[in-house]
Amino acid sequence: MTNLPSQFTDGILDASVNLGVARITLAQLGPDGKPAASGTLLVPVMQLPAFANGLLTLVKQIDTKMKETQAQQAPAAAEPPAMPSAFTFGGR
């Protein structure tokens, strides 16, 4: 584990670009179920495509892992299998 700050997010609330920097306002759902700003992610616009592709690759890897887990579980299960509680990508 690192000592770097962590940011939990449920989604994106807003995004803008100014002076070559994408400012993405992250949101968390509050107790009332409504999104509230929880932080801002700053990404240089020139790096945004690579960043987005990295996230897309991660989503594909998670989807593959979920399908593998589902295939290993009993096919007669009444409920859909849960996502594994932990796994790592990227050689960590």
Secondary structure, 3 states (H helix, E strand, C coil): CCCCCCCCCCEEEEEEEECCEEEEEEEEECCCCCEEEEEEEEEEHHHHHHHHHHHHHHHHHHHHHHHHHHHHCCCCCCCCCCCCCCCCCCCC
